[in-house]
């Protein structure tokens, strides 16, 4: 599974990335890929109207806010 944090590098985007990293550490699953996407054309192509946004396997699941590591962990568990 690919987890993408979409945003232009603002502090909230950085916080979302750190929360996602923490959620992945808590799950201890090695085949999950976390990446940060700051390219505006890619963000727009994915359909993110608000940032920061979190996408799981190319589907935006959270937009315009920073979910906690626990919330991200729950979203990941539902999809695994």
N, C-alpha and C positions, 0 to 999 in steps of 0.2 A: 504494500500500500504506500502511496506517495502522499505525504502531508505537506501542503504548501501554505506559507504565511504570505499573504499579499498585502503590500503596502510600500509607501515611498521612503521608508526609513525614519519615520517619526518615532518619538519615544513610546507611543502606544503600540506601534508595530513591533518594536524591539521587545516590549513586555509580552506581547502575544507569542513571539518566537520563543522567549525564555519559558513561558508557561507550557508551550507545546513540547519543548525539550524536556522539561520536568515530567510531564505526563508520560513521555516515551521512556524515560529512565524508570519511572514507577512501574510501568508495564513489563519491562525487561524483555521486549520482543525485538530481535535483531533485524528482521527483514522489513522494517518500516523505514522509509526515507523521509527526512525532514529537509525542506529547502525554503529559502527566503526568496520571494519574487518581488523585485523593485522596478521592473520594466513596465512602464505605464501601458504600453501596447498589449502586453501579455495580460495584465490585470484587466484591461477593458475587454479583451478577447474572451476572458473567462467569465465576464458578466458581473464583476464586482462593482456595484454602484457606490458602496461605502467601504472605506478602509479604516482600520485593519480588517482583513477578512481571513478566514480559515477555510481551506479547501481540502477535502479528502477524496482521493482518486478523481480529481478534476471537478468535483461537485462542491460548490460553496455551501458550507453548513453554518457558518457564523459570519456576520458582516456588521461593521460599524461599532463593534464593542470588543472588549478583551475578556474572553472567558477564563475562568480559573483553571489551574492544572487538573483539578478534579472533574470539572465539566468536560474538558478535552478528553481526559481518560475515559469518561463514560461514553462520549461520542465514538471513540476508537473501539471500545469494547463492543458496542452495538454493531459495528461493521466487521468485526473479526470473526 
